[in-house]
């Protein structure tokens, strides 16, 4: 879930219930995972900072989306 609905430049924050799963899936797909915001703001334990620029290829963006979907799926399956 994107938390800021206003226009952004290159970075945006996303609420992610399975941050560890997202980071794990990104590493499996050999892409740089998002920053865990809780490293700097412990109260935001379920938020990541995602950065996308013109240097990111469509393939790498698609890989990130795949990683996010896999992390969400794992989280939903684990919740049952």
N, C-alpha and C positions, 0 to 999 in steps of 0.2 A: 504494500500500500504506500503510494507516494504521499508524504506528509505535507509538502508545500505545494499548493496548487498554483502559485504565482509563477511567472516566467523565471527561468534560471539561466545561467550562462553555461557552465560545463558540469556543474556538480548539483546533485540533489540528494535529499535524504529519503530513505525508504524504511518503513516499519517491516521487520522480517521476523516471524516467530521462530525460525530455525536458522539462526545466523551461522552456527557451527556447520550445519549441513550445507548451507550456501557456500561457505568458504571451502569446505571439503570438495564439493562438486566443481567449483572453479579450478581448484588445484588439479583435479582429475582431468579437466579439459584444457589444462595448461594456459589458463588465463589469470590475470591478476585479480584477486578477489577485492571486494569493496572494503573500506575501512570500517572497523568496528568503532562506532562513536563512543561506546562505553569505556574505551581506553582513556578518553579524556573527560567524559561525562558519565560517571557510573550509573546515574539515575536513568540513562537512556540505554538500557541493556538490550533492547530489541530493535535498535536502529542502526542502519549502516549508511555510509556516505558513498555514493556511486559517482564516478567521474567518467564522462564521455566527451571526446573531442573529435575533430576532423581526422585525427591520426588513427582512430579506431576504425578498423575495417568492418564492413557489414557482417563478415564471417565471425569476427570476434564478438560483435554485439549479439549475433544470433546464438553464439556459444554461451554468453552470459545469460540470455533469456532461457536457454535450455537448462543451465545450472540452477537458475531460480525456480523453474518449474519442477525440477527434480527435487530440490530442497523442500518445496511446498508439499509435493506428493509424499515424501518421506515423513514430513511432519504430520500430515493428515492421517497417514496410515498408522503412525505411532500414537495418535490421539484416540484411535478406536479401541 
